[in-house]
Amino acid sequence: MRLLIVDDEPPALAKLRRLLQAMPEVSWLGEAGDAEQALALLQRERLDAVLLDIQMPGMSGLELALKLQQQWPAVQIAFCTAYDEHALRAFDLNAVDYLLKPYVPERLAQTVQRLAARLAQPPPAQGTLLSALQQLQPVAAHWLVLRQGGLHKLPLAEIEWVAAADNYIELHAPPHSYLERRSLAAFLEHPAAARFVRVHRCHAVNAAHIQAIAPLPYGEANLTLSSGQQLRVSRSYRARLK
């Protein structure tokens, strides 16, 4: 596989480089010290997998993983970090593995083997299959999401808001979020999404989770949702929200 390692600590990069170069599964190895360097390299190189640190200056490894899913969904992700509290969020992002520092070489080899096994699998027909199943689900009850490689039923009542990201949407059901290849407009056209109202070109909210609305200058407003998340209401959508 063509593998990129991303870590802001030079000693950690050096150790990973030394161990990974000796592994037969790795045919090409790239390095980046932060998310910006990683994104620049991804624009130039064809990559199969990325081994990510989480705590980095600027964009975190979790934020970078979300960008990878949006722009390079075929690239597989594994995390290598000293912090175990991010594990649930990492697997929400469909990470192949979560490797804790300080790791032993055998455990790193296991992560590489898992990445290779995932790459060997045929790509799932996510868009077609998931869309077809969602059309069959009971209206206003749940939404099917992909999590850890399987389909799960997510109650629509738990989704606070939906964000648009290019040709993807991110369903936010705190403390989790789920990425799906679908436009925000297509989501809102689904009969099950009747409880959601668009408040901005980039996001829609579940009306049941609106806790407060505060006016802002120039006809805009600020929403506070059940989790404490705050979202901007643009002037063009404020009348619809009322």
C-alpha positions as CSV (number, residue, x, y, z in Angstrom):
1,M,0.0,0.0,0.0
2,R,1.0,3.6,-0.4
3,L,0.9,5.0,3.1
4,L,1.1,8.5,4.6
5,I,2.1,9.1,8.2
6,V,1.1,12.4,9.9
7,D,2.6,13.4,13.2
8,D,3.9,16.7,14.5
9,E,6.6,15.1,16.7
10,P,9.8,14.3,14.7
11,P,10.9,11.4,17.0
12,A,7.5,9.7,16.5
13,L,7.8,10.2,12.7
14,A,11.3,8.7,12.7
15,K,10.2,5.7,14.7
16,L,7.2,5.0,12.5
17,R,9.3,5.5,9.3
18,R,11.9,3.0,10.5
19,L,9.3,0.3,11.4
20,L,7.1,0.8,8.4
21,Q,9.9,0.7,5.9
22,A,10.6,-2.8,7.0
23,M,7.1,-4.0,6.4
24,P,6.3,-5.8,3.0
25,E,2.8,-4.4,2.9
26,V,4.1,-0.9,2.5
27,S,5.3,-0.1,-1.0
28,W,5.6,3.7,-0.6
29,L,5.8,5.9,2.5
30,G,5.1,9.6,2.8
31,E,5.5,11.9,5.8
32,A,3.8,15.1,7.0
33,G,4.2,17.1,10.2
34,D,0.7,18.6,10.2
35,A,-2.6,18.5,8.5
36,E,-1.8,21.2,5.9
37,Q,1.3,19.3,4.7
38,A,-0.8,16.1,4.6
39,L,-3.5,17.8,2.4
40,A,-0.9,19.2,0.1
41,L,0.7,15.8,-0.3
42,L,-2.7,14.2,-0.9
43,Q,-3.2,16.6,-3.8
44,R,0.0,15.4,-5.5
45,E,0.2,11.7,-4.7
46,R,-2.1,8.7,-5.0
47,L,-2.5,7.2,-1.5
48,D,-4.1,4.1,-0.1
49,A,-4.0,4.8,3.6
50,V,-3.1,7.4,6.3
51,L,-1.8,6.8,9.8
52,L,-2.8,9.9,11.8
53,D,-1.9,11.5,15.1
54,I,-4.8,13.3,16.7
55,Q,-3.3,16.1,18.8
56,M,-1.5,18.4,16.3
57,P,-1.2,22.2,16.0
58,G,-3.8,23.7,13.8
59,M,-6.2,21.2,12.3
60,S,-6.5,18.0,14.5
61,G,-6.2,14.5,13.2
62,L,-10.0,14.0,13.7
63,E,-10.7,17.1,11.6
64,L,-8.3,15.9,8.9
65,A,-9.9,12.5,8.9
66,L,-13.3,14.2,8.2
67,K,-11.7,16.1,5.3
68,L,-10.3,12.8,4.0
69,Q,-13.7,11.2,4.0
70,Q,-15.2,14.1,2.2
71,Q,-12.5,14.5,-0.5
72,W,-10.8,11.0,-0.7
73,P,-13.3,8.5,0.6
74,A,-11.3,5.5,-0.7
75,V,-8.3,6.4,1.5
76,Q,-8.3,4.2,4.6
77,I,-7.5,5.8,8.0
78,A,-5.9,4.5,11.2
79,F,-5.0,6.6,14.2
80,C,-1.8,6.5,16.3
81,T,-2.1,8.7,19.4
82,A,-1.3,8.9,23.1
83,Y,-5.0,9.8,23.9
84,D,-7.6,7.1,24.3
85,E,-10.5,9.4,24.9
86,H,-11.0,10.0,21.2
87,A,-11.5,6.4,20.3
88,L,-15.3,6.5,19.9
89,R,-15.1,9.6,17.6
90,A,-12.4,7.9,15.6
91,F,-14.5,4.8,14.9
92,D,-17.5,7.1,14.1
93,L,-15.2,8.3,11.2
94,N,-14.9,4.6,10.1
95,A,-11.3,4.3,11.2
96,V,-9.7,0.9,10.6
97,D,-7.7,0.9,13.8
98,Y,-6.8,3.1,16.9
99,L,-3.2,2.5,18.0
100,L,-2.2,3.9,21.4
101,K,1.3,5.3,22.1
102,P,3.7,4.0,23.3
103,Y,3.1,1.1,20.9
104,V,5.1,-2.1,20.3
105,P,6.2,-3.0,16.7
106,E,3.9,-6.1,16.8
107,R,0.8,-3.9,17.4
108,L,1.8,-1.5,14.6
109,A,2.2,-4.5,12.3
110,Q,-1.3,-5.5,13.2
111,T,-2.6,-2.1,12.3
112,V,-0.9,-2.2,8.9
113,Q,-2.4,-5.7,8.3
114,R,-5.8,-4.4,9.1
115,L,-5.4,-1.5,6.7
116,A,-4.2,-4.0,4.0
117,A,-7.2,-6.2,4.6
118,R,-9.7,-3.3,4.4
119,L,-8.0,-2.2,1.1
120,A,-8.4,-5.7,-0.3
121,Q,-12.2,-5.6,0.2
122,P,-14.3,-4.5,-2.7
123,P,-15.7,-0.9,-2.2
124,P,-19.2,-1.0,-0.8
125,A,-22.0,0.4,-3.1
126,Q,-22.7,2.9,-0.3
127,G,-24.6,5.5,-2.3
128,T,-26.9,3.1,-4.2
129,L,-27.6,0.6,-1.4
130,L,-27.9,3.1,1.4
131,S,-30.2,5.4,-0.6
132,A,-32.4,2.4,-1.6
133,L,-32.7,1.2,2.0
134,Q,-33.4,4.8,3.3
135,Q,-36.3,5.0,0.9
136,L,-37.8,1.9,2.5
137,Q,-37.5,2.9,6.1
138,P,-40.5,4.1,8.1
139,V,-41.1,7.8,7.7
140,A,-40.2,10.1,10.7
141,A,-38.7,7.1,12.6
142,H,-35.1,6.6,11.9
143,W,-32.3,7.2,9.4
144,L,-29.9,4.4,8.4
145,V,-26.2,5.4,8.9
146,L,-22.9,3.6,8.2
147,R,-20.9,3.1,11.4
148,Q,-17.8,0.9,11.9
149,G,-18.5,-0.8,8.5
150,G,-22.1,-1.7,9.3
151,L,-25.6,-0.2,8.9
152,H,-27.2,1.2,12.1
153,K,-30.6,2.7,12.8
154,L,-30.3,6.2,14.1
155,P,-33.5,7.7,15.5
156,L,-34.2,11.0,13.7
157,A,-35.3,12.5,16.9
158,E,-31.6,12.3,18.1
159,I,-30.3,14.3,15.1
160,E,-29.9,17.9,16.1
161,W,-28.6,19.4,12.9
162,V,-27.3,18.5,9.5
163,A,-24.3,20.2,7.9
164,A,-23.5,20.4,4.2
165,A,-19.9,19.6,3.1
166,D,-19.6,19.6,-0.7
167,N,-21.4,16.5,-1.9
168,Y,-21.7,15.2,1.6
169,I,-23.8,15.8,4.7
170,E,-22.8,15.3,8.3
171,L,-25.6,14.2,10.6
172,H,-25.0,15.6,14.2
173,A,-26.5,13.5,17.0
174,P,-24.3,14.6,19.9
175,P,-21.9,13.2,21.0
176,H,-21.7,11.4,17.6
177,S,-21.8,12.5,14.0
178,Y,-22.2,10.6,10.7
179,L,-20.9,11.4,7.3
180,E,-23.0,10.5,4.2
181,R,-22.6,11.1,0.5
182,R,-25.7,13.1,-0.2
183,S,-26.5,16.8,-0.7
184,L,-28.3,18.7,1.9
185,A,-31.1,19.5,-0.5
186,A,-31.6,15.8,-1.3
187,F,-31.7,15.0,2.5
188,L,-34.4,17.6,3.1
189,E,-36.5,16.3,0.2
190,H,-36.8,12.9,1.9
191,P,-40.2,12.4,3.6
192,A,-38.4,11.4,6.8
193,A,-36.7,14.8,7.0
194,A,-40.0,16.8,7.5
195,R,-38.9,17.8,11.0
196,F,-35.8,19.6,9.7
197,V,-35.8,23.2,8.6
198,R,-33.1,24.9,6.6
199,V,-31.7,27.9,8.3
200,H,-28.5,28.5,6.2
201,R,-27.3,27.3,2.9
202,C,-24.9,25.0,4.8
203,H,-27.1,23.6,7.5
204,A,-30.6,22.6,8.6
205,V,-31.8,22.0,12.1
206,N,-34.3,19.6,13.9
207,A,-36.9,22.1,15.1
208,A,-37.5,20.1,18.2
209,H,-33.9,20.8,19.4
210,I,-34.1,24.6,19.1
211,Q,-33.7,26.0,22.6
212,A,-33.3,29.7,21.9
213,I,-33.2,32.2,19.1
214,A,-31.3,35.5,19.4
215,P,-31.5,38.3,16.8
216,L,-28.3,39.5,15.2
217,P,-27.6,42.6,13.0
218,Y,-28.6,42.7,9.4
219,G,-31.6,40.4,9.8
220,E,-29.6,37.3,10.9
221,A,-30.1,35.3,14.1
222,N,-28.3,32.9,16.3
223,L,-29.7,29.5,17.3
224,T,-28.9,27.5,20.4
225,L,-29.6,23.8,20.2
226,S,-30.2,21.2,22.9
227,S,-26.5,20.2,23.1
228,G,-25.4,23.9,23.4
229,Q,-24.3,24.0,19.7
230,Q,-24.9,27.4,18.2
231,L,-25.7,28.0,14.6
232,R,-26.1,31.1,12.4
233,V,-29.4,31.7,10.7
234,S,-28.9,33.7,7.5
235,R,-31.3,36.5,6.6
236,S,-32.7,34.7,3.6
237,Y,-33.9,31.7,5.8
238,R,-35.0,33.6,8.9
239,A,-38.6,34.0,7.6
240,R,-38.9,30.3,6.9
241,L,-37.7,29.5,10.4
242,K,-40.4,31.8,12.0
